[in-house]
Structures are given as C-alpha cells and as structure tokens.
Amino acid sequence: MSHSSQFALLGQRRFAPFFWTQFLGAFNDNLFKTALIVIMTYDAASWTDLSPSMVTNLIPGLFILPYVLFSATSGQLAEKFEKSSMARFIKWLEIGIMALAAVGWLTHSLWLLIAAIVGMGTHSTLFGPVKYAYMPQQLKPEELTGGNGMVEMGTFVGILLGQVFGDVLVMQQPGGLMLVAGATMLFAVLGLLSAYRIPYTPAPAPQLKVDWNPVRETFRNLAFARKNRSVFLSMLGNSWFWFYGAMVLAQFPVFAKDYLHGDHSVFVMLLTAFSLGIGAGSLLCERLSGRKVEIGLVPFGSFGLTLFGIDLYFATQGYVNTAAVDAFGMLAQQGAWRIVFDVVMIGVFGGFFIVPLFALIQLRCDPQHLSRTIAGMNILNAVFMVVAAGVAMLLLQHGLTIPELFLATAIMNALVAVYIFSLVPEFLMRFLAWLLIHTVHKVKTIDAERIPDEGAAVLVCNHVSYVDAIVIGAASPRPIRFVMDHRIFKLPLLGWIFRTARAIPIAPAKEDPWLMEKAYVDIAQALHEGDLVCIFPEGKLTVTGDVNEFKGGIAKIIERSKVPVIPMALRGLWGHLLSRHQDNALERAFRKGWRSRLALAVGQPLAPQEVTPELLRSQVLELRGDWK
C-alpha cells in the first residue's frame, strides 16, 4: 500500500496547529532562558551581587523545578479536561508570564525574571502531558512514529533556534533587552493563535477527581505504570536518554572553550550539530520503521549512542590545535570534522532511541491514564537530569577530563542497555527482526493492517524457512506467540531467540503426547490473555516449496478458544539459505542474491465457526499465488 509522508501531517488541521503550538513553546522557552543566561554571564554585575556562575547554574535548576512539583497535577488536568482548551489556557498563561518578564527586562529586576523562569517551567510542565497524550487521540497507530518524529524534530529545532535567537537578540546594543521582551511576547501570541486552531480533543477521564498532593499522586502514577512492564521500562529508557543528554550537553561550553580552543560560536556549532542530528534521526524513524511502532530501533539507537560516544573520546585525542579559533577556524583543524560527525551521529541515534519509546508508551498505555503516565515520566526525566549533573560533578572532581566523561557516559549507556534489554527481550527480538528485513532482505507487506493492534487472534501461515517467525514478527504491530516444532525450538541460536519471544513448542502426539497437550493449554492461555498466536498448520517445513496439507490441530485450537483466525502467506522465502531447498546452500545464496525480495500477504479475518483446515489452506494458497 502507498502511504503519504509524515510531512503531509503538516497540511492537516489535526496535527499542524498542535505542531506549531509546541514548536513555538519550545522556541520561546529557550529564547528567554538563553537570553537571561547570556546577560547574567556577561553583565551580571549590573543586575545582582551574586556570582555569574551561581546565577547561570540556578536558572536551569529553577526551570526544571516545576517538573518535580507540578507534573503529577498537570497529568491529572490533561486527563480531566479537553485538550484544545487546555492548550489555549496554557498559552494565555505564557502571555502573562512573558508580560511579567518584559517588566523584569525593562526595569532590570532579576527576581521578576527568575519568577518568569519558574513560570515558563510551569508552562512546559503543564503542556508536556497534553502534547504526548494528544497524538494518540488524533493520529492513527501507523502515524504515531512519524508524528512523534515530527514533534521531536520540531522540539529540538525549536530549542536550537530559541537559543540562537536569545543569544543574538540580547547582545544587540543598544536595545537588546527591549528586543528580547518584544520577541518573547510576539512568539507567545503566535503560540496562542496556533492553539486556537487545535481541533476538539475530548478528555479521556472527565470524571477524574484531582488529587492536589503531588507526592502521593506521583507515587500512585509510577505504581500504576509499573503494572505494564514494557511501558514502565520505556519510561525509564526515555529518562535514561535525558540522563545521557544532560551528561554530554552540559559539557559542551567548557569542551568548546578548553579542549577545542574555540569561542562562543564553536559551542553554538556543537549544539547545532546535535540538534540537527536529533531532528534527522527523529524524522528517519518513520522510514526505518515501516510506518509502525518499531521498537527494534531502540537497541539500534542505543548501540549508536555508545559507539559514537566512545568515538567522540578518541576523536578528541586527534584534535591537536591550541590556537584560539571561531567555528570556521575550528572546522579547518585536523580532526575537527570527526568530532562534529560524532556529535551529529549521537543526535541521530538519540532520535532512533527516543521516538519509538514515546510511540510505544502512547500505544500500550491505558488511554485514560496516558497523561498521568507522561507526567510521571517527566518527573523521572527531571530526577535523572539532576542525578546526571551530580554524577558529572563527582566524576570531574575525581580527575576525569571532559573527553573521559564522554567515554564513561557511553560505557554506562552500554551497561544500561544490556540491563533493560535483558528485562524486556522484546526490544532485542524486534531489533533482530528489523535487522534481518533491512539488511538481508527487502520485505513487502500486503494488508498488514489486518493484523489487529489489540485482542486475541490466531494467525495461520505457510511454513517455508527457519526464519518465518522473525519475518512475520517484524510485520506485526505487537508481539506474537509462535507455535513451533520442538526440534526447531531447541536449535542453538534460533532456539534462544524463540525462547526469548515466548514461543510455544509442540510435538506430535506419537512423539511426545504430554508436550502436545501442554502446547494446547499454553495456546489457550495466551489467547485468553488477549495475545496473538501464530501457527504453521503444515506441522513441518516444506521441502518442495508447495503448501503441505494442514493438520487438524488448528481446528482443536479454534474450538477451544473461539477467536478470529487470520490467514497469511509468505512469498519469496523458498530457496532461502535457511529453507529446506534441495540445492546446495552456496548455489541458493547466489541465485536469491543479496537483498532478496520477500512478501507477507495478510488475508481477511475469518469467524471461528466457519474455519476448517481445508478452508484455511485454500485461503493461504490464494494469498501466496504463484510465489514460492
């Protein structure tokens, strides 16, 4: 099927006003915050008796503080009230905060500006749950990855442009403060105008009673999220990314000055490289995921974060310049482009890491609890960023250089990845499936949307090769419990993969009657719990490429569970190295070629009462057509 690009969403009212509202909010936050940090760095004496370093460290901390204090409450409000009206209320609040800030700029009142920093942190805290809970209500499941990619790209580009504009405007002489005051008011008004175009989006839980105790509500949200293992670990993975980002980005100013011997423009260049990388990685997620929530990209992203974090350390060792340079001068130095490339790629793989996690949370979380889950995640993010600051300070105090800190962060990322993926093997399984179909094969899916996003169903397919399960699993929007021959289940490498995927081994009655009956019990239990179960009714791999007779076990399964049955057909796997083709393996490899074309065709669901082995076989044959 042909699909429009994720950029087409920008032409649709259900997405475009929301996108521009969040973009302008991120832009304005960072314009204001950066302008204040810059003026406190270069002209603090005319504003306060506090040291510049104290004020510039205080400002980010005060901006994050509302995430800790008010996230639990903001999540409840986003569940209780209609989201377009919530967005408009938040944008009116932003105008009031920027008006307060304008008075602070014009009267040289630092404490009014500090109050505005807390206010903008509150503004972002309120909008966060609305932002991520809005998308599942307005976007289709297959649009979530692309929509999240657009939002992450917009957020980081907004952050980047806001920082650049804040730096440039506030340093204008004369009138820099007036320019900042006017610009922040202007962009707050533009954000409000965008918010008035956001379509009506009903409240998931209008009857909810708001608990104003943030501590109690926070622990309740986290306890609720922990019941869904994949959602909770996705939240932790998301927070870990913010830990990684805080560890790396916080070092850029000193790294640019003391290690690259650059001026302020070198710092801006590093920040630009990272932000453009995040934007590119976020946008690429839709293409790489095949327009579905593909959590196989998460291990891929984690691998890249470690690889390029380590290489950033080694790239710094190859940069030998000691003369003061600007951004263009720095790029002319030996080893400079490798450093910039590593920073860009950390951003790209960060996008691969974070976008699928957001989409997974949105897809699998209870819709009536999604905003509160996002709010709980925001608190975790804030805590992880504070911890990152503490860890960085501790490591630097114990003698680590900033390049060594990059190396330590990359190694910590590898250890955390191993831990998370061991707890939720589905991430690793999806990565292996994604890797197979994006390296060895080019897989086309036909009517894959017929595989249900929720609810129990039995998938029935022809059995062509040892990797059938991986190809089918890669096309599914959610995990599948595969029923397979116990001998395949015990194969050294593939067996580990199938055990990790919670496959169900089965044996013929004459070979192992106990295992066969246990398999039927396990299948019934899986279907009772709402899982997808895939069966290869031929009972064995084909040795001719034809579809063998379907065994009667499928009828027994349907009779017990009474769930819909979905016929499917694999095309093009016959002759694969892992099929039972009679030709030798080398000949098959050359004949099929690299990137051989495969297809998975999905048929219409069949009601359980009409299913027979003969009907299913005829449906699979029809779907397969003349392919083998």
C-alpha positions as CSV (number, residue, x, y, z in Angstrom):
1,M,0.0,0.0,0.0
2,S,1.2,3.5,-0.7
3,H,1.3,6.0,2.2
4,S,1.8,9.7,2.4
5,S,4.9,11.1,4.0
6,Q,4.9,12.2,7.7
7,F,5.4,15.7,6.4
8,A,1.8,15.5,5.0
9,L,0.6,15.8,8.6
10,L,1.7,19.4,8.5
11,G,-1.0,20.1,6.0
12,Q,-3.8,18.7,8.2
13,R,-5.6,20.5,11.0
14,R,-5.5,17.6,13.4
15,F,-1.7,17.9,13.5
16,A,-0.3,21.2,12.1
17,P,-1.7,23.7,14.7
18,F,-0.6,21.4,17.6
19,F,2.8,21.0,16.0
20,W,3.3,24.8,15.7
21,T,2.0,25.4,19.2
22,Q,4.5,23.0,20.7
23,F,7.3,24.3,18.4
24,L,6.7,27.9,19.4
25,G,6.5,27.0,23.0
26,A,9.9,25.2,22.9
27,F,11.4,28.1,20.9
28,N,10.1,30.8,23.3
29,D,11.2,28.9,26.4
30,N,14.8,28.7,25.1
31,L,14.9,32.2,23.7
32,F,14.0,33.6,27.1
33,K,16.2,31.2,29.1
34,T,19.2,31.7,26.9
35,A,18.9,35.5,26.8
36,L,18.8,35.5,30.7
37,I,21.8,33.2,31.0
38,V,23.9,35.2,28.5
39,I,23.1,38.5,30.2
40,M,24.0,37.0,33.5
41,T,27.2,35.7,32.1
42,Y,28.5,38.9,30.6
43,D,26.7,41.6,32.6
44,A,25.8,40.1,36.0
45,A,27.4,43.0,37.9
46,S,24.7,45.5,36.8
47,W,21.9,43.1,37.9
48,T,22.9,41.4,41.1
49,D,25.7,40.8,43.7
50,L,25.5,37.1,43.1
51,S,28.4,35.5,41.1
52,P,27.6,34.8,37.4
53,S,28.4,31.0,37.8
54,M,25.8,30.8,40.7
55,V,23.1,32.5,38.7
56,T,23.7,30.6,35.4
57,N,23.5,27.3,37.3
58,L,20.5,28.5,39.3
59,I,18.4,29.3,36.2
60,P,18.3,25.8,34.6
61,G,17.6,24.3,38.0
62,L,14.6,26.7,38.6
63,F,13.3,25.9,35.2
64,I,13.3,22.1,36.0
65,L,11.8,22.6,39.5
66,P,8.2,22.8,38.3
67,Y,8.5,19.4,36.6
68,V,9.1,17.9,40.0
69,L,6.5,19.9,41.8
70,F,3.6,20.1,39.3
71,S,3.9,17.2,36.9
72,A,1.6,14.9,38.9
73,T,-1.1,17.6,38.9
74,S,-0.6,18.5,35.2
75,G,-1.1,14.9,34.2
76,Q,-4.4,14.8,36.0
77,L,-5.6,18.1,34.5
78,A,-4.7,16.8,31.0
79,E,-6.9,13.7,31.6
80,K,-9.8,15.6,33.1
81,F,-10.1,18.5,30.6
82,E,-10.5,18.7,26.8
83,K,-7.0,19.2,25.3
84,S,-7.5,22.1,22.9
85,S,-9.0,24.2,25.7
86,M,-6.1,23.1,27.9
87,A,-3.6,24.2,25.2
88,R,-5.3,27.6,25.0
89,F,-5.3,28.1,28.7
90,I,-1.5,27.3,28.8
91,K,-0.8,29.7,26.0
92,W,-2.7,32.5,27.8
93,L,-0.6,31.7,30.8
94,E,2.5,32.0,28.7
95,I,1.5,35.5,27.6
96,G,1.1,36.5,31.2
97,I,4.5,35.1,32.1
98,M,6.2,36.9,29.2
99,A,4.5,40.2,30.2
100,L,5.9,39.7,33.7
101,A,9.3,39.0,32.1
102,A,9.0,42.1,29.9
103,V,8.6,44.3,33.0
104,G,11.7,42.5,34.5
105,W,13.8,43.2,31.4
106,L,12.8,46.9,31.3
107,T,13.2,47.5,35.0
108,H,16.4,45.5,35.4
109,S,14.6,43.3,38.0
110,L,16.4,40.0,38.2
111,W,13.8,38.5,40.6
112,L,10.9,39.2,38.2
113,L,12.9,37.3,35.5
114,I,13.6,34.5,38.0
115,A,9.9,34.3,38.7
116,A,9.3,34.2,34.9
117,I,11.8,31.3,34.6
118,V,9.8,29.3,37.1
119,G,6.6,30.3,35.3
120,M,7.9,29.1,31.9
121,G,9.0,25.8,33.6
122,T,5.4,25.5,34.9
123,H,4.1,26.3,31.4
124,S,6.2,23.5,29.9
125,T,5.2,21.1,32.7
126,L,1.5,21.7,32.0
127,F,1.9,21.3,28.3
128,G,4.0,18.1,28.3
129,P,1.2,15.6,29.2
130,V,-1.2,17.4,26.8
131,K,1.4,17.1,24.0
132,Y,2.1,13.4,24.1
133,A,-1.5,12.4,25.1
134,Y,-3.0,14.4,22.2
135,M,-1.3,12.5,19.4
136,P,-2.8,9.0,20.1
137,Q,-6.2,10.6,20.1
138,Q,-5.7,12.4,16.7
139,L,-3.3,10.1,14.9
140,K,-3.7,6.6,13.6
141,P,-1.5,3.9,15.1
142,E,0.6,3.7,11.9
143,E,1.1,7.5,12.1
144,L,2.4,7.6,15.7
145,T,6.0,7.0,14.8
146,G,6.0,9.7,12.1
147,G,4.1,12.1,14.3
148,N,6.4,11.6,17.3
149,G,9.4,12.0,14.9
150,M,8.0,15.3,13.7
151,V,7.3,16.5,17.2
152,E,10.8,15.6,18.5
153,M,12.4,17.2,15.4
154,G,10.3,20.3,16.0
155,T,11.1,20.4,19.7
156,F,14.9,20.2,19.2
157,V,14.9,22.6,16.3
158,G,12.8,25.0,18.4
159,I,15.3,24.6,21.2
160,L,18.2,25.3,18.9
161,L,16.7,28.3,17.2
162,G,15.5,29.7,20.5
163,Q,19.0,29.5,21.9
164,V,20.5,31.2,18.9
165,F,17.9,33.9,18.8
166,G,18.2,34.5,22.5
167,D,22.0,34.8,22.3
168,V,21.8,37.2,19.2
169,L,19.0,39.4,20.4
170,V,20.2,40.1,23.9
171,M,23.7,41.1,22.8
172,Q,22.4,43.8,20.4
173,Q,23.4,47.2,21.5
174,P,21.5,49.3,22.2
175,G,18.1,47.9,22.8
176,G,18.9,44.2,23.3
177,L,16.7,43.8,26.3
178,M,13.8,45.6,24.5
179,L,14.2,43.2,21.6
180,V,14.1,40.1,23.9
181,A,11.0,41.5,25.7
182,G,9.2,42.1,22.4
183,A,10.2,38.9,20.8
184,T,9.1,36.7,23.7
185,M,5.7,38.4,23.8
186,L,5.3,38.1,20.0
187,F,6.0,34.4,19.9
188,A,3.8,33.8,22.9
189,V,0.9,35.4,21.0
190,L,1.7,33.3,17.8
191,G,1.6,30.2,20.0
192,L,-1.8,31.2,21.3
193,L,-3.1,31.8,17.7
194,S,-1.9,28.3,16.8
195,A,-3.6,26.8,19.9
196,Y,-6.9,28.3,18.8
197,R,-6.7,26.1,15.6
198,I,-6.2,22.8,17.5
199,P,-9.3,20.7,17.0
200,Y,-11.6,19.5,19.8
201,T,-10.0,16.5,21.6
202,P,-12.2,15.1,24.3
203,A,-11.0,14.4,27.9
204,P,-10.3,10.7,28.5
205,A,-11.4,10.8,32.1
206,P,-13.7,13.9,32.7
207,Q,-15.0,12.3,35.9
208,L,-11.5,12.2,37.5
209,K,-11.1,13.8,40.9
210,V,-7.8,15.8,41.0
211,D,-5.5,14.9,43.9
212,W,-3.6,18.1,44.6
213,N,-1.0,16.2,46.7
214,P,1.9,15.9,44.2
215,V,3.9,13.4,46.2
216,R,1.0,11.0,46.7
217,E,-0.1,11.3,43.1
218,T,3.4,10.8,41.7
219,F,3.9,7.6,43.6
220,R,0.4,6.4,42.5
221,N,1.2,7.2,38.9
222,L,4.5,5.3,39.0
223,A,2.9,2.4,40.8
224,F,0.2,2.2,38.1
225,A,2.8,2.4,35.3
226,R,4.9,-0.4,36.8
227,K,2.0,-2.8,36.2
228,N,2.7,-2.5,32.5
229,R,6.3,-3.7,32.3
230,S,7.0,-2.6,28.7
231,V,5.5,0.9,29.4
232,F,7.4,1.4,32.7
233,L,10.7,0.3,31.2
234,S,10.1,2.5,28.2
235,M,9.7,5.4,30.7
236,L,13.0,4.5,32.3
237,G,14.6,4.3,28.9
238,N,13.3,7.7,28.0
239,S,14.6,9.1,31.3
240,W,18.0,7.5,30.7
241,F,18.2,9.3,27.4
242,W,17.8,12.6,29.2
243,F,20.5,11.5,31.6
244,Y,22.8,10.7,28.7
245,G,21.9,14.0,27.0
246,A,22.4,16.1,30.2
247,M,25.8,14.4,30.8
248,V,27.0,15.3,27.3
249,L,25.4,18.6,26.5
250,A,26.3,20.2,29.8
251,Q,29.9,19.7,29.0
252,F,29.8,21.4,25.5
253,P,30.5,25.0,26.7
254,V,33.7,24.1,28.5
255,F,34.6,21.4,25.9
256,A,34.4,24.0,23.2
257,K,36.4,26.6,25.1
258,D,39.1,24.5,26.8
259,Y,39.6,21.5,24.6
260,L,38.7,22.8,21.1
261,H,40.0,26.3,22.0
262,G,37.0,27.9,20.4
263,D,34.9,30.9,21.1
264,H,31.2,31.0,21.7
265,S,30.4,30.2,18.0
266,V,32.1,26.7,18.5
267,F,29.7,25.9,21.3
268,V,26.8,27.0,19.2
269,M,28.1,24.8,16.3
270,L,28.2,21.7,18.6
271,L,24.7,22.4,19.8
272,T,23.5,22.9,16.3
273,A,25.1,19.6,15.2
274,F,23.5,17.7,18.0
275,S,20.1,19.3,17.4
276,L,20.2,18.7,13.6
277,G,21.2,15.1,14.4
278,I,18.2,14.6,16.7
279,G,15.9,16.1,14.1
280,A,17.2,13.9,11.3
281,G,17.1,10.7,13.4
282,S,13.6,11.5,14.6
283,L,12.4,12.0,11.0
284,L,14.1,8.9,9.7
285,C,12.3,6.7,12.3
286,E,9.1,6.6,10.2
287,R,11.0,5.4,7.1
288,L,13.1,2.8,9.0
289,S,10.1,1.6,11.0
290,G,7.8,1.0,8.0
291,R,5.1,3.3,9.4
292,K,4.5,1.2,12.6
293,V,5.8,1.4,16.2
294,E,9.1,-0.3,15.7
295,I,10.8,-0.8,19.0
296,G,13.6,-2.7,17.2
297,L,15.1,0.8,16.6
298,V,15.6,1.3,20.3
299,P,18.6,-1.2,20.6
300,F,19.9,0.2,17.3
301,G,19.8,3.7,18.8
302,S,21.4,2.6,22.0
303,F,24.2,0.9,20.1
304,G,24.9,4.2,18.2
305,L,24.8,6.3,21.3
306,T,27.6,4.0,22.8
307,L,29.6,3.7,19.5
308,F,29.8,7.4,18.7
309,G,30.1,8.4,22.4
310,I,33.2,6.3,22.6
311,D,34.5,7.6,19.2
312,L,34.0,11.2,20.4
313,Y,36.6,10.5,23.1
314,F,39.1,9.1,20.6
315,A,38.3,11.9,18.1
316,T,39.2,14.5,20.7
317,Q,42.6,12.9,21.2
318,G,43.3,13.5,17.5
319,Y,42.5,17.3,17.7
320,V,45.8,19.0,18.4
321,N,45.0,22.7,17.8
322,T,45.9,25.0,20.6
323,A,45.2,28.4,18.9
324,A,42.0,30.3,19.6
325,V,39.5,29.8,16.8
326,D,36.0,30.5,15.8
327,A,33.6,27.9,14.3
328,F,35.0,28.1,10.8
329,G,38.6,28.1,12.1
330,M,37.9,25.1,14.2
331,L,36.5,23.2,11.2
332,A,39.7,23.8,9.4
333,Q,41.7,22.0,12.0
334,Q,42.9,18.4,11.8
335,G,40.3,16.0,13.4
336,A,37.6,18.6,13.7
337,W,35.2,17.1,11.3
338,R,35.3,13.7,13.1
339,I,34.3,15.4,16.3
340,V,31.4,17.2,14.6
341,F,30.4,14.0,12.9
342,D,30.3,12.1,16.2
343,V,28.1,14.8,17.7
344,V,25.7,14.7,14.8
345,M,25.5,10.9,15.0
346,I,24.9,10.9,18.7
347,G,21.9,13.1,17.9
348,V,20.8,10.8,15.0
349,F,20.9,7.6,17.1
350,G,19.3,9.5,20.0
351,G,16.3,10.1,17.7
352,F,16.3,6.4,16.9
353,F,16.3,5.6,20.6
354,I,13.7,8.1,21.9
355,V,11.0,8.3,19.2
356,P,9.9,4.6,19.3
357,L,9.9,4.7,23.1
358,F,7.4,7.6,23.1
359,A,5.3,5.8,20.5
360,L,5.3,2.6,22.5
361,I,4.1,4.4,25.6
362,Q,1.3,6.1,23.7
363,L,0.2,2.8,22.1
364,R,0.3,0.5,25.0
365,C,-0.6,2.7,27.9
366,D,-4.2,2.8,29.2
367,P,-5.7,5.8,27.3
368,Q,-7.4,7.0,30.5
369,H,-4.1,7.1,32.2
370,L,-1.7,8.3,29.5
371,S,-1.4,11.9,30.5
372,R,-0.6,10.9,34.1
373,T,1.9,8.4,32.8
374,I,3.6,11.1,30.8
375,A,3.6,13.3,33.8
376,G,5.2,10.6,35.9
377,M,7.8,10.2,33.2
378,N,8.5,14.0,33.2
379,I,9.3,13.7,36.9
380,L,11.6,10.8,36.2
381,N,13.3,12.9,33.5
382,A,13.9,15.7,35.9
383,V,15.3,13.4,38.5
384,F,17.6,11.7,36.0
385,M,18.8,15.1,34.8
386,V,19.6,16.3,38.4
387,V,21.4,13.0,39.0
388,A,23.3,13.5,35.8
389,A,24.5,16.9,37.0
390,G,25.6,15.3,40.3
391,V,27.4,12.4,38.6
392,A,29.2,14.7,36.2
393,M,30.4,16.9,39.0
394,L,31.5,13.9,41.0
395,L,33.5,12.4,38.1
396,L,35.1,15.7,37.2
397,Q,36.1,16.3,40.8
398,H,37.8,12.9,40.9
399,G,40.0,13.9,38.0
400,L,38.2,12.8,34.8
401,T,38.6,15.1,31.8
402,I,35.6,16.0,29.7
403,P,36.5,13.6,26.9
404,E,36.9,10.9,29.5
405,L,33.4,11.8,30.8
406,F,32.1,11.3,27.3
407,L,33.7,7.8,27.3
408,A,32.3,7.0,30.7
409,T,28.8,8.0,29.7
410,A,29.0,5.8,26.6
411,I,30.1,2.8,28.6
412,M,27.3,3.4,31.2
413,N,24.9,3.6,28.3
414,A,26.0,0.1,27.1
415,L,25.6,-1.4,30.6
416,V,22.1,0.2,31.0
417,A,21.1,-1.1,27.5
418,V,22.1,-4.6,28.4
419,Y,20.2,-4.4,31.6
420,I,17.0,-3.0,30.0
421,F,17.0,-5.4,27.1
422,S,17.6,-8.4,29.4
423,L,14.4,-7.3,31.3
424,V,12.4,-6.8,28.2
425,P,13.7,-9.2,25.5
426,E,11.0,-7.9,23.1
427,F,13.3,-4.9,22.3
428,L,16.1,-7.2,21.2
429,M,13.8,-9.5,19.4
430,R,12.3,-6.7,17.3
431,F,15.9,-5.4,16.6
432,L,16.9,-8.8,15.2
433,A,13.8,-9.0,13.1
434,W,14.3,-5.4,11.9
435,L,17.9,-6.1,11.1
436,L,17.0,-9.2,9.1
437,I,14.5,-7.4,6.9
438,H,16.6,-4.3,6.4
439,T,19.9,-6.0,5.6
440,V,19.5,-9.4,4.1
441,H,16.0,-9.0,2.6
442,K,13.6,-6.4,1.4
443,V,10.2,-7.3,2.8
444,K,7.0,-6.0,1.4
445,T,3.8,-6.4,3.5
446,I,0.4,-6.6,1.9
447,D,-2.6,-5.6,4.0
448,A,-0.5,-5.9,7.2
449,E,-3.0,-3.6,8.9
450,R,-5.4,-6.6,9.1
451,I,-3.2,-7.9,12.0
452,P,-5.1,-6.5,15.0
453,D,-3.5,-3.9,17.3
454,E,-5.3,-5.5,20.3
455,G,-7.3,-8.5,21.2
456,A,-6.7,-12.2,20.7
457,A,-6.4,-13.8,17.3
458,V,-4.8,-16.9,15.6
459,L,-2.5,-16.2,12.7
460,V,-2.1,-19.1,10.3
461,C,0.7,-19.1,7.7
462,N,2.6,-21.5,5.4
463,H,5.9,-22.7,6.7
464,V,8.9,-22.1,4.3
465,S,12.0,-21.5,6.4
466,Y,13.6,-21.3,9.8
467,V,13.2,-17.5,9.8
468,D,9.5,-17.4,9.0
469,A,8.7,-16.4,12.6
470,I,11.2,-13.5,12.5
471,V,9.8,-12.1,9.2
472,I,6.2,-12.4,10.5
473,G,7.1,-10.9,13.8
474,A,8.7,-7.9,12.1
475,A,5.4,-7.1,10.3
476,S,3.3,-7.2,13.4
477,P,2.4,-4.2,15.4
478,R,2.8,-6.2,18.7
479,P,4.4,-9.4,20.0
480,I,3.3,-12.7,18.6
481,R,3.4,-16.1,20.5
482,F,4.6,-18.6,17.8
483,V,3.8,-22.3,18.0
484,M,6.6,-24.3,16.5
485,D,8.1,-27.7,16.3
486,H,10.0,-28.6,19.5
487,R,13.1,-29.5,17.5
488,I,13.3,-26.0,15.9
489,F,12.7,-24.6,19.3
490,K,15.8,-26.4,20.6
491,L,18.2,-25.2,17.8
492,P,21.3,-23.5,19.4
493,L,20.9,-19.8,18.2
494,L,17.4,-19.7,16.8
495,G,16.1,-21.6,19.8
496,W,17.4,-18.8,22.1
497,I,15.6,-16.2,20.0
498,F,12.3,-18.2,20.1
499,R,12.5,-18.8,23.9
500,T,13.1,-15.1,24.4
501,A,10.0,-14.4,22.3
502,R,8.0,-16.9,24.5
503,A,7.3,-19.2,21.6
504,I,5.3,-22.4,22.4
505,P,7.0,-25.7,21.5
506,I,4.8,-28.5,20.2
507,A,5.4,-32.2,19.3
508,P,3.3,-34.8,17.5
509,A,1.2,-37.0,19.8
510,K,3.1,-40.2,18.9
511,E,6.4,-38.5,19.7
512,D,5.5,-36.6,23.0
513,P,1.8,-36.6,23.9
514,W,2.5,-34.6,27.1
515,L,4.3,-31.8,25.3
516,M,1.5,-31.7,22.7
517,E,-1.2,-31.3,25.3
518,K,0.8,-28.7,27.2
519,A,1.1,-26.7,24.0
520,Y,-2.7,-26.7,23.6
521,V,-3.0,-25.5,27.2
522,D,-0.4,-22.7,26.7
523,I,-2.1,-21.6,23.4
524,A,-5.5,-21.4,25.1
525,Q,-4.0,-19.4,28.0
526,A,-2.2,-17.0,25.6
527,L,-5.4,-16.4,23.7
528,H,-7.4,-15.9,26.9
529,E,-4.9,-13.2,27.9
530,G,-5.5,-11.4,24.5
531,D,-2.3,-12.4,22.8
532,L,-1.7,-13.0,19.1
533,V,-0.8,-16.7,18.4
534,C,0.8,-17.8,15.1
535,I,0.5,-21.4,13.9
536,F,2.1,-23.2,11.0
537,P,-0.6,-25.9,10.4
538,E,1.6,-27.9,8.0
539,G,3.5,-29.0,11.0
540,K,6.8,-29.0,9.2
541,L,8.9,-27.0,6.8
542,T,8.1,-27.6,3.1
543,V,10.8,-29.4,1.2
544,T,9.3,-28.7,-2.3
545,G,8.1,-25.1,-1.9
546,D,4.4,-26.2,-2.0
547,V,2.0,-25.8,0.8
548,N,1.5,-29.1,2.6
549,E,-1.8,-30.4,4.0
550,F,-3.0,-28.6,7.1
551,K,-3.1,-30.7,10.2
552,G,-6.3,-31.0,12.3
553,G,-4.7,-29.3,15.4
554,I,-5.8,-25.9,14.2
555,A,-9.5,-26.9,14.5
556,K,-8.9,-28.1,18.0
557,I,-7.3,-24.8,18.9
558,I,-10.2,-22.7,17.5
559,E,-12.8,-25.0,19.1
560,R,-11.3,-24.3,22.5
561,S,-10.8,-20.5,22.2
562,K,-13.3,-19.2,19.7
563,V,-11.2,-16.3,18.4
564,P,-10.8,-14.8,14.9
565,V,-8.4,-16.6,12.5
566,I,-6.3,-14.6,10.1
567,P,-4.7,-16.5,7.1
568,M,-1.3,-15.2,5.9
569,A,1.1,-16.3,3.2
570,L,4.9,-15.9,2.9
571,R,6.2,-15.2,-0.6
572,G,9.8,-15.5,-1.8
573,L,11.4,-17.3,1.2
574,W,11.6,-20.6,-0.7
575,G,15.3,-21.1,-1.7
576,H,16.5,-19.0,1.3
577,L,19.6,-20.3,3.0
578,L,17.6,-21.4,5.9
579,S,14.9,-23.2,3.9
580,R,15.0,-26.9,3.1
581,H,15.6,-26.4,-0.6
582,Q,17.4,-29.4,-2.2
583,D,20.1,-27.3,-3.9
584,N,23.3,-26.6,-2.0
585,A,23.5,-23.5,0.2
586,L,26.1,-21.7,-1.9
587,E,24.0,-22.1,-5.1
588,R,20.9,-20.8,-3.3
589,A,22.8,-17.8,-1.9
590,F,23.9,-16.7,-5.4
591,R,20.5,-17.4,-7.0
592,K,18.5,-15.5,-4.5
593,G,21.0,-12.7,-4.3
594,W,21.6,-10.0,-1.7
595,R,18.6,-8.1,-0.5
596,S,16.3,-10.7,-2.0
597,R,12.6,-9.7,-2.1
598,L,10.1,-11.2,0.3
599,A,6.5,-10.5,0.8
600,L,3.9,-11.3,3.6
601,A,0.3,-11.1,2.4
602,V,-2.4,-11.0,5.1
603,G,-6.0,-12.1,4.5
604,Q,-9.3,-11.1,5.9
605,P,-10.1,-12.4,9.4
606,L,-12.3,-15.5,9.5
607,A,-15.0,-16.2,12.1
608,P,-14.1,-19.2,14.2
609,Q,-17.3,-21.1,13.5
610,E,-16.5,-21.2,9.7
611,V,-12.9,-22.3,10.0
612,T,-11.7,-25.7,8.7
613,P,-8.2,-26.8,7.9
614,E,-9.2,-27.1,4.2
615,L,-10.6,-23.6,4.0
616,L,-7.5,-22.1,5.7
617,R,-5.2,-23.9,3.3
618,S,-7.1,-22.7,0.3
619,Q,-7.0,-19.1,1.7
620,V,-3.2,-19.4,2.2
621,L,-2.8,-20.7,-1.3
622,E,-4.8,-17.9,-2.8
623,L,-2.7,-15.3,-0.8
624,R,0.5,-16.9,-1.9
625,G,-0.4,-17.0,-5.6
626,D,2.4,-18.2,-7.9
627,W,5.2,-17.2,-5.5
628,K,7.3,-19.7,-3.6
